[in-house]
Amino acid sequence: METVSRETDGKHHRGRALLAVLILLLGIVELAGGGWLVVLGGSWYYLLCGAALVVTAWLLLRARPAAVGLYLAIYVVTALWTIWESGTDYWGWVPRMAVPTVLGFFVALSLPGLRGGGSRPAARGLAAVFAVIFVVAAGLAFVPYHVTTPTGTSPDTPLVAVAASSQGPQQPDSDWQVYGRDKDATRYSPLAQINAANVSGLKRAWTFRTGDLPPKGKVNKWAAETTPIKVGDAVYLCSATDDIIRLDPATGRQVWRYRSGVKYESVPYTAACRAVVHYISTQTPAGQACHTRIIESTLDERLIAVDADTGQPCEGFGVHGQVDLMKGMGESVPGFVAEPAPPPIVDGVIVTNQEVLDGQRRWAPSGVIRGYSAEDGKFLWAWDVKRPGQHGEPPPGQSYSRGTPNSWTAMIGDDALGLVYVPTGNSAADYYSALRSPEENKVSSSVVAIDVHSGEPRWVFQTVHKDVWDYDIGSQPTLMDYPGADGQAVPALLMPTKRGQTFVLDRRTGTPLSRVEERPAPDDTVIKSDPRAPTQPWSVDMPRLGFPDLTEAKMWGITPIDQLACRIKFRRARYDGEFTAPSLTRPWIEYPGYNGGSDWGSVAYDPGTGVLIANWNNTPMYDQLLTREQANAMGLKSIDDPTYKPGGGGAEGAGAQADTPYGVNVNPFMLAATQMLCNEPPYGMITAIDMHTHKVLWQRPLGTARANGPGGLPTFMPVQIGTPNNGGPIITAGGLAFVAAATDNLIRAIDIKTGKVVWSDVLPAGGQATPMTYAYQGRQYLVIMAGGHHFMKTPPGDYVIAYALPAQAGTSAGH
């Protein structure tokens, strides 16, 4: 018995020693890191807590019962400090209390082994308290937070009784004829066969694989963002490298395929084909080839037209069905400039824009906007910012103005007004503006209305002045009817932004219909040669799709150590709010970030009820300008430099910004060791807004931790933490919103009245695309492209998946 007792005492001693060492290490880290944080002007908690933990560890090693008392005091003080900093915010409690609770359990169990310590039942009782706290807290992780629940009934009437304008004949309810479903880009379908009552029965009806995957051995830069369209008895889509494909709506069987010939080198690091365009010719008689046609702009700068019935090139369009969009663009290399967005056709004019790879050089290829005939592909006009009044092609040997603001997202047009609405980005290079001309500064990060018959701009509304944060407009505008001052319907344009600001404009004049204020911006210009704008526009009537400015208390982590590291990182950076000026000597925080707010997925709007659905991101960036010498030492090269290598600079990460004094390093605000963002969750949200009242109907996190976690490893847990998301929502008359987008690889159905997820399915690859819905032969289908996204770090794929109710579940797909 004595031998057993000695062995037991030895185990207790070793266990206590190990516990003391763990507490000592935690204390040393907090003591050292906390001291650094205090020097940086941050919280004193970690310094004081670290010192107390070191003393606790020493007392444990000496088997002093005071160790338990001191630890309990630390725990209570930590809980009080947590309440003071985070209140009842659950996610704020996780890094502050989880590890102390686990350690408290073992400290309690050590009590009987201390000199004059308590009894084993007392120790076990105290340990049980810690265990209960931990179990309850772990269970609370599965409760969604930052949820705004509905407090009243959902609206069920239009904003205005009489429409202000018409975009021409309405498409059949069964179709989804353009990227945004209709010419207003509402992403609203009047189909109602699938509804909140039966959506739980939704099953996969068919799956089609495009076969378009990243080549083996090559850098994965795929971003399959396709939204198919459906016209009559055909579904049309483009693959990641612009192959045009027609599918049978009932089976997903391939009817024909036009191989575009786009090579891997031409795929940009930011996007892929988002949609194709359907057009009915007014000059080619019905029954002849290319009376109906599919038009596509490609990643290697071509405009392609093929017959909608056969997939054969339209010989009368351009040269054998193609137009060279590199004409007049000057020098470039594959992947530098691309056309991922579907070109709108406005009153018979195809309007093209192009994405120019960010972060490369000041004199990048032009952001020129061009118009071409939808009948024969002939050039009609160009809008070149630095050639005002000149709408022709450049003379031989010249090119369109280089480095001007480009428009890379989906545009939209108004046939009745003869206008195309162009969301723009900022001039190259993105994070330095001193070399930009007044003409460029006037139209950057703006909505520009252009006359589709002349190429002349009619009006400009700017969302960011002198943008050096890459707050370019990524969303497609939505057209709507909006009540004017006299209550009459006004033709309006709704413009979401990366800032989370949503602007409502009179689309005839660009005049704001919802109140916009010019508010003072930080006057802390750091680069004296590049002063910032004194004010910035804020849409004060519309709910902001975002959270308040960051604070040190909002830094996050799984443990106190990574939260402390994020606090230090926060304090090391310059941060004066949303418009913190770029800095050379120290990092600066860009928040909401270039992938914040609403991006290319845009929003969905039900014109019959005035309900707007938007999913958005909460993802700050950690940026720093680099001297030319530093950029060179890092090997940063522009993509058109002969020595450029993949990853050598671009839209994400470090950018060369050649032709300027500074390169730039742009990264998510995260810790490399944990691969987790430093700001507190949620990182992705979805919001419903009542446009009658401009109030939030409901709001909740979008995305779970099932495919995400520390170190990039999946947790497989359905914790609704809210993840970064790209790809937009759609709304149906069945009372549902459908959205994928999040990095948990789920597609969801959300009840529009409650905001609750009522159905979901796990996709075989990332669903960073906007879904669509259509009806065929009395059956409603929901379709999503599951192709993954390299930037979002979701698995690549080539799946087009259609869902439907079992055939007997409904016979009518309409209202």
HELIX and SHEET records of a PDB file:
HELIX    1   1 GLU A    2  VAL A   39  1                                  38    
HELIX    2   2 TYR A   45  LEU A   61  1                                  17    
HELIX    3   3 ALA A   66  SER A   86  1                                  21    
HELIX    4   4 TYR A   90  LEU A  109  1                                  20    
HELIX    5   5 LEU A  111  GLY A  113  5                                   3    
HELIX    6   6 ARG A  120  LEU A  140  1                                  21    
HELIX    7   7 VAL A  199  GLY A  201  5                                   3    
HELIX    8   8 TYR A  264  SER A  266  5                                   3    
HELIX    9   9 PRO A  438  VAL A  443  1                                   6    
HELIX   10  10 GLU A  552  LYS A  554  5                                   3    
HELIX   11  11 PRO A  560  ARG A  572  1                                  13    
HELIX   12  12 ARG A  628  ALA A  633  1                                   6    
HELIX   13  13 PRO A  710  GLY A  712  5                                   3    
HELIX   14  14 ALA A  807  ALA A  809  5                                   3    
SHEET    1   A 5 TYR A 188  SER A 189  0                                        
SHEET    2   A 5 ILE A 730  THR A 732  1                                        
SHEET    3   A 5 LEU A 736  VAL A 739 -1                                        
SHEET    4   A 5 LEU A 746  ASP A 751 -1                                        
SHEET    5   A 5 VAL A 757  VAL A 762 -1                                        
SHEET    1   B 4 LYS A 203  ARG A 209  0                                        
SHEET    2   B 4 TYR A 799  ALA A 804 -1                                        
SHEET    3   B 4 ARG A 779  ALA A 786 -1                                        
SHEET    4   B 4 MET A 772  TYR A 776 -1                                        
SHEET    1   C 4 ILE A 229  VAL A 231  0                                        
SHEET    2   C 4 ALA A 234  CYS A 238 -1                                        
SHEET    3   C 4 ILE A 244  LEU A 247 -1                                        
SHEET    4   C 4 GLN A 254  TYR A 258 -1                                        
SHEET    1   D 4 VAL A 277  ILE A 280  0                                        
SHEET    2   D 4 THR A 292  SER A 297 -1                                        
SHEET    3   D 4 ARG A 302  ASP A 307 -1                                        
SHEET    4   D 4 GLN A 322  ASP A 324 -1                                        
SHEET    1   E 2 VAL A 337  ALA A 338  0                                        
SHEET    2   E 2 GLU A 355  VAL A 356 -1                                        
SHEET    1   F 4 ILE A 345  VAL A 346  0                                        
SHEET    2   F 4 VAL A 349  THR A 352 -1                                        
SHEET    3   F 4 ILE A 369  SER A 373 -1                                        
SHEET    4   F 4 PHE A 379  TRP A 383 -1                                        
SHEET    1   G 4 ILE A 412  ASP A 414  0                                        
SHEET    2   G 4 LEU A 419  PRO A 423 -1                                        
SHEET    3   G 4 SER A 446  ASP A 451 -1                                        
SHEET    4   G 4 PRO A 457  GLN A 462 -1                                        
SHEET    1   H 3 THR A 478  PRO A 483  0                                        
SHEET    2   H 3 ALA A 489  PRO A 496 -1                                        
SHEET    3   H 3 THR A 502  ASP A 506 -1                                        
SHEET    1   I 2 VAL A 516  PRO A 520  0                                        
SHEET    2   I 2 THR A 535  SER A 539 -1                                        
SHEET    1   J 4 TRP A 588  GLU A 590  0                                        
SHEET    2   J 4 MET A 621  THR A 627 -1                                        
SHEET    3   J 4 TYR A 662  PRO A 668 -1                                        
SHEET    4   J 4 GLY A 653  GLY A 655 -1                                        
SHEET    1   K 4 VAL A 603  ASP A 606  0                                        
SHEET    2   K 4 VAL A 611  ASN A 617 -1                                        
SHEET    3   K 4 GLY A 684  ASP A 690 -1                                        
SHEET    4   K 4 LYS A 695  PRO A 701 -1                                        
SHEET    1   L 2 MET A 670  LEU A 671  0                                        
SHEET    2   L 2 MET A 676  LEU A 677 -1                                        
END                                                                             
